[in-house]
Amino acid sequence: MDLTVVAYVIYLLVSVGLTIWVARTLSRNGRIFIASVLRGDEKLADAVNHLLVVGFYLVNLGFVTLYLKAAEAVADARTLFEALSVKLGVVLLVLGVMHLGNVWVLNKIRRRSLMEREQTPPVAPQGWATPAGA
């Protein structure tokens, strides 16, 4: 079998595996953060979390497949490892950037929500009146 095909198979297996692992980890651990951002609305947090995971899969798996083609044929084991290291390194960087982008956006939403809560004045006391002679 051609070593270029072996490189493709290894690249796809590792990239897809990493994408699934990262998506599951972020989904499981990010749900609490999303619920906090959305003021404890659990149903909305689950829906947003699911949408983020689907988008994460689409972007990352789309990138993985577009980045599949090798620039040159793989001739020996050394070039196999070099090609895989470059390709997997780029995939890992894209996964990291996607994660940081999601966290940044959610943190901006969370901060805005906290600022809005702080700017809402408390409700004035109801039924209180100053004495008539005062």
N, C-alpha and C positions, 0 to 999 in steps of 0.2 A: 504494500500500500504506500502511496505517495506521502511523504512527511508533511506536505502542506495540508493534506486532508486530515492527518492526525492532529496537526496544530489547530485546525478549524474545530474538530470535535472536542478537543480538550478545552479550547477557548470557550466554546458554547456551553459545555457542561459546567465549567467553573463560573462563568459569567452569569448564567441563569441561576445557578445555585446560590451565588452571592446575592443576586438581586432578590430572590425569594427570601433568603435569610434576613437581609436588611429590612425588607418591607414588613415581614412578620414582627421583627423586633421593634421597629419603629411604631407599628400599629398597636402592639400590645402595651408598650411603655408610654406611647404618646397620647393614649386615650385620656388619661388623667389630666394631662396638660391641656388638651383640647376642651375637656369638660370645664376646666377652670377658665379658659378663655371665653367660653360660651355661657358663663355664669351658672354652671351646674346643670344645664339642660342636657340630660343624658341621651335622650333620643337624637337630638341634633348633633351632639358630640359623636355618637356612633355613626350617623350618616356622613358627617364631614370626614371622620376618620376613614370610613370606607371609600369615599370619593378620593381622598388623598392617596390611599393605597393603590387604587385603580390607575390614577394619573401617574403615580410613581412607576408602576409596572409598564404602562404604555411608553413613557418617555425613556426609561432605562432599557427595556427590551428592544425598543425601536433603535436606540443608539447602538446597542450590542450588535444587532443584525446589520445595521448600516456600516459598522466599523469592522465587519468580519473579513472583508477582502484583504489579503496580504499584498504588500507592495511588491514583493519578489518571492520567488519560489523558495521553499525551505529545503535546503540540500542535506544538512546533517543535524545531529542532535544539538550542537551548539546554537545554530541559527534557529532551531525549534524553540529552545529556551529563551533566546533573545527576543524572538517575535512574540512569544507568549507573555514575557515579562512586560514588554511595552504595551501590548494590548490590554492585559489585565490591570496594569498600573493605571492606564487611562480610564478604564471602566471603574476602578475603585475611586479615582478622583472625581469622576462624574457622580457616582453614588454619594460621595461625601458632600459635594457642592449642592446636590439636590436636597440632601438632609439639612444642611445649613440654611439653604434658601427657605425651606418649609418652616424651620424653627424661627428664622428671622421674621417672616411674614406673620406667623402666629403670635410671636412676641409683640409685634407692632399692634396687632389687634387687641391683645391682652392689655397693653399699656394704655391704649385709647379707651378701653372699657374702664380701666381703673381711674383714669383722669375724669371721665364722665361721671363716675360715682362720686368722686371727691368734689366736683363742682356743683352737685345737686345740693341745694341748701336743705337743712332739716325742716320738717313741717312745723309751722307755728302752733303753739298750744291752742287747743280748741276749748271754747267755753270760758276762757279767762277774761276777766274785765277788771279795769281799775276801779277802786272804790269811788263812789259818786262825789264825795266831798274832797277828794285828794287832788 
